[in-house]
Structures are given as structure tokens and as C-alpha cells.
């Protein structure tokens, strides 16, 4: 059953694969929570160096551009700390080593809420299927949140155990929780538009697409603009 989710966590840690993913997926929710006093931190897992259709684009140059773009966007959203893991694009693997790193970050930041892509969302109609990095990261985050981060004998060298209370899965085909982001939709738009390496000259088109999607999502729950999630409530 779909519902408006109005609780603001005391702290949130978002894990996303590429530099623009968090802003597109949940930027307005993160901005809203930050505005209301939550500590909001972001982990960007890849360099973003392959995110171009231009074969002549220098990958090191693109990596640098995208690093600056995500920094700019983070200032708009209100990100407290940005962590860049600098994995090559397309190379995220749900490995023991990667889970250990995510467990270490969860135990270091000790968030009440974690946000990440829904790894079960694969086929979106007939024109798009979900990026492998998104799917692999989603599963890795879930495996790292529970049971690994919450039990002391998993990765004991990565800090004291921490139980995350709530996981918000974005980009879900089974969304059941909606955040009214009417107050923060402009910050999402401004943050997304920071990613000029991805948008090019399609600024107005992107603004319209993001705004329209949020408005349509909000309409389902009586909000001006909204973002949707599949909600997991743990350790209750």
C-alpha cells in the first residue's frame, strides 16, 4: 500500500554508482532531509569516466569534470561528506572486498537511513533496462547493511557493529513510500543540472523531464512533487 513518508531521519547515507545517480534518483529527498537538520552523506562508487558517447573524449578529463560536478551538486543538496570510491565504470562487483568497504562506511557513519538503487528493478518497459552497476551496487548495499554491518563477527576489523533502521530503495518498480518534495524540488533540479557532462545542451529538456516525473509521482499521493521508494524497515 502506497503512503506518504514524512519522518526525517537523524542521519542518512546514500550509496550510488555514478556521480549523477543520487541527484536524479533521490536528490530532492536528500535536500529536504538536510534542510530539516539531518546529516546526509553520499558515497559515489565509480569514477564516471565512461559516461559519454564521444569516442574521442579523454577519460581522465571526464573523470575530473564529473568529480567537480558532483561536488557542486552536493553543495546544493546539502551533503555533509562526499566519499568517492573511484571504481572504474562498469566494474562494480558484489565481492567480499567491496562488501567489507561498504560495511566499514556504514559503521563509520552509523546512519539511521540508507538509500541505494533497487537491484530487483531491471526492465523498464521495452526501451530501457537497468545499468549493471546499479543492480550490483543495490545487492551489495543490501548485503552490507544486513546482516554484515549489524553483526560484530562479520568484518570485525571494520569497526563496531551498527544496525541501520531504514533502507530506501530508489528506482523501484514496487515503490510503496513517497516523500513529498515540493519544498525541495528546485534544489533537485539545480543539482541535476550541475552534471553538464551528461546533459550537454539539453538543459531545458532535462529540467522538464525531472519536473514532470516528480509531479506525476506526487499526483499519486496528493503531493505537488514527490519521490518514490521501496521501503525496508529493519531492526524494529
C-alpha positions as CSV (number, residue, x, y, z in Angstrom):
1,X,0.0,0.0,0.0
2,X,1.4,3.4,-1.0
3,X,1.8,6.0,1.6
4,X,3.4,9.4,2.3
5,X,6.5,9.1,4.4
6,X,7.1,12.2,6.4
7,X,9.6,11.1,9.0
8,X,13.0,12.8,8.7
9,X,15.9,10.5,9.8
10,X,18.6,11.9,12.1
11,X,21.2,10.8,9.6
12,X,21.2,9.2,6.1
13,X,23.9,7.6,4.0
14,X,23.3,7.3,0.2
15,X,25.2,4.8,-1.9
16,X,25.0,5.4,-5.7
17,X,27.1,4.1,-8.6
18,X,27.7,7.2,-10.8
19,X,28.2,10.9,-10.0
20,X,24.8,12.0,-11.1
21,X,22.8,9.0,-9.8
22,X,21.9,10.3,-6.4
23,X,20.7,13.7,-7.7
24,X,18.5,12.0,-10.3
25,X,17.2,9.3,-8.0
26,X,16.6,11.0,-4.7
27,X,18.2,14.5,-4.8
28,X,15.0,16.2,-3.5
29,X,14.6,13.8,-0.6
30,X,18.2,14.3,0.4
31,X,17.9,18.0,0.1
32,X,14.7,18.0,2.2
33,X,16.2,16.0,5.0
34,X,19.3,18.1,5.0
35,X,17.2,21.3,5.2
36,X,15.4,19.8,8.3
37,X,18.6,19.1,10.1
38,X,19.5,15.5,9.1
39,X,23.2,14.7,8.4
40,X,23.3,13.5,4.8
41,X,26.4,11.8,3.4
42,X,26.9,10.4,-0.1
43,X,29.1,7.6,-1.4
44,X,29.7,7.7,-5.2
45,X,31.2,4.4,-6.2
46,X,32.6,4.9,-9.7
47,X,34.8,7.4,-11.5
48,X,32.1,8.1,-14.1
49,X,34.9,8.1,-16.7
50,X,33.0,6.1,-19.3
51,X,29.8,8.1,-19.3
52,X,30.0,9.6,-22.8
53,X,29.1,8.6,-26.3
54,X,32.1,10.6,-27.7
55,X,34.9,8.1,-28.5
56,X,37.4,11.0,-28.6
57,X,36.6,12.2,-25.1
58,X,39.6,11.7,-22.7
59,X,38.5,9.5,-19.8
60,X,40.8,11.3,-17.3
61,X,39.3,14.6,-18.3
62,X,35.8,13.3,-18.0
63,X,36.6,11.8,-14.6
64,X,37.8,15.2,-13.4
65,X,34.8,17.0,-14.8
66,X,32.4,14.6,-13.1
67,X,34.2,14.9,-9.8
68,X,33.7,18.6,-9.9
69,X,30.1,18.3,-11.0
70,X,29.2,16.0,-8.0
71,X,30.9,18.4,-5.6
72,X,28.9,21.3,-7.0
73,X,25.6,19.3,-6.8
74,X,26.5,18.2,-3.2
75,X,26.8,21.7,-2.0
76,X,23.3,22.5,-3.4
77,X,21.7,19.4,-1.8
78,X,23.5,19.8,1.5
79,X,25.7,16.8,1.5
80,X,27.9,16.8,4.6
81,X,30.6,14.5,3.3
82,X,31.1,13.1,-0.1
83,X,33.1,9.8,-0.5
84,X,34.4,8.8,-3.9
85,X,35.5,5.2,-4.2
86,X,36.8,5.6,-7.8
87,X,35.9,2.2,-9.1
88,X,36.1,2.1,-13.0
89,X,32.7,2.4,-14.6
90,X,31.1,-1.0,-15.3
91,X,33.3,-2.8,-12.8
92,X,31.1,-2.8,-9.6
93,X,31.1,-6.4,-8.2
94,X,29.3,-7.7,-5.2
95,X,32.5,-9.1,-3.8
96,X,33.7,-9.8,-0.3
97,X,36.2,-7.0,-0.6
98,X,33.6,-4.5,-1.7
99,X,31.1,-5.5,1.0
100,X,33.9,-5.0,3.5
101,X,34.4,-1.5,2.3
102,X,30.7,-0.7,2.5
103,X,30.4,-2.2,5.9
104,X,33.3,0.0,7.1
105,X,31.5,3.1,5.8
106,X,28.2,2.1,7.4
107,X,29.9,1.5,10.7
108,X,31.9,4.7,10.4
109,X,28.9,7.0,9.5
110,X,26.3,5.0,11.6
111,X,23.3,6.2,9.6
112,X,19.7,5.8,10.7
113,X,18.7,5.5,7.0
114,X,20.5,4.1,3.9
115,X,19.5,4.9,0.3
116,X,20.5,2.9,-2.8
117,X,19.1,1.6,-6.1
118,X,16.6,-1.2,-6.0
119,X,18.5,-4.1,-7.5
120,X,15.3,-6.0,-8.4
121,X,14.2,-3.3,-10.8
122,X,15.6,-4.5,-14.2
123,X,13.2,-3.9,-17.1
124,X,11.6,-0.5,-17.5
125,X,9.1,-1.1,-20.4
126,X,10.7,-2.2,-23.7
127,X,13.1,0.7,-24.1
128,X,15.4,0.6,-21.1
129,X,16.9,-2.0,-18.7
130,X,18.8,-1.0,-15.5
131,X,22.5,-0.4,-15.6
132,X,24.6,-3.3,-14.3
133,X,26.4,-1.1,-11.9
134,X,23.1,0.0,-10.3
135,X,22.0,-3.6,-9.9
136,X,25.3,-4.9,-8.5
137,X,25.5,-1.9,-6.1
138,X,22.0,-2.4,-4.8
139,X,22.6,-6.0,-3.9
140,X,26.0,-5.1,-2.3
141,X,24.5,-2.4,-0.2
142,X,21.7,-4.7,1.0
143,X,24.1,-7.5,1.8
144,X,26.3,-5.0,3.6
145,X,23.5,-3.4,5.7
146,X,22.1,-6.8,6.8
147,X,23.4,-9.0,8.2
148,X,27.0,-7.8,7.7
149,X,27.1,-4.3,9.3
150,X,24.8,-5.2,12.1
151,X,26.6,-8.3,13.4
152,X,30.0,-8.0,15.0
153,X,31.6,-11.2,13.7
154,X,31.1,-10.0,10.0
155,X,34.2,-8.0,9.1
156,X,35.3,-7.4,12.7
157,X,38.2,-5.2,11.7
158,X,35.8,-2.7,10.1
159,X,34.5,-1.2,13.3
160,X,31.8,-1.8,15.8
161,X,28.5,-3.2,14.5
162,X,25.7,-0.9,13.5
163,X,22.0,-1.6,12.8
164,X,20.5,0.6,10.1
165,X,16.9,1.3,10.8
166,X,15.5,2.0,7.4
167,X,16.6,1.4,3.8
168,X,15.1,3.4,0.9
169,X,15.4,1.7,-2.5
170,X,15.1,4.2,-5.3
171,X,14.2,3.5,-8.9
172,X,11.9,0.7,-7.7
173,X,9.1,-1.0,-9.7
174,X,7.4,-1.8,-6.3
175,X,7.5,1.6,-4.7
176,X,5.4,1.9,-1.5
177,X,6.6,5.0,0.2
178,X,6.5,8.5,-1.2
179,X,8.3,11.6,0.1
180,X,6.6,15.0,-0.6
181,X,9.5,17.0,-2.0
182,X,7.5,20.1,-3.1
183,X,9.7,22.2,-0.8
184,X,13.0,20.9,-2.2
185,X,12.2,20.1,-5.9
186,X,14.1,23.2,-7.0
187,X,17.3,22.0,-5.3
188,X,17.0,18.7,-7.1
189,X,16.6,20.5,-10.4
190,X,19.6,22.7,-9.7
191,X,21.7,19.7,-8.6
192,X,20.9,17.6,-11.6
193,X,21.7,20.5,-13.9
194,X,25.2,20.6,-12.4
195,X,26.0,17.4,-14.3
196,X,26.7,19.2,-17.6
197,X,28.9,16.5,-19.0
198,X,25.9,14.3,-19.1
199,X,23.3,16.8,-20.1
200,X,25.1,18.8,-22.8
201,X,22.7,21.3,-24.4
202,X,19.6,19.5,-23.2
203,X,19.2,21.7,-20.1
204,X,15.6,22.7,-20.6
205,X,14.6,19.2,-21.7
206,X,16.2,17.7,-18.6
207,X,14.5,20.3,-16.4
208,X,11.1,19.4,-17.9
209,X,11.7,15.7,-17.6
210,X,12.7,15.8,-14.0
211,X,9.9,18.2,-13.0
212,X,7.3,16.2,-14.9
213,X,8.3,12.9,-13.3
214,X,8.3,14.3,-9.8
215,X,4.9,15.9,-10.4
216,X,3.4,12.7,-11.8
217,X,4.8,10.8,-8.8
218,X,3.3,13.4,-6.4
219,X,-0.1,13.2,-8.0
220,X,-0.4,9.6,-6.9
221,X,-0.3,10.6,-3.3
222,X,-1.8,14.1,-3.4
223,X,1.6,16.0,-3.3
224,X,2.8,18.7,-5.6
225,X,6.1,16.8,-6.2
226,X,7.3,13.5,-4.8
227,X,10.0,10.9,-5.0
228,X,9.1,7.2,-4.6
229,X,10.9,4.4,-2.8
230,X,10.6,0.8,-1.8
231,X,10.9,0.9,2.0
232,X,12.6,-1.6,4.2
233,X,12.2,-1.2,8.0
234,X,14.9,-3.2,9.8
235,X,15.6,-3.8,13.5
236,X,12.1,-2.7,14.5
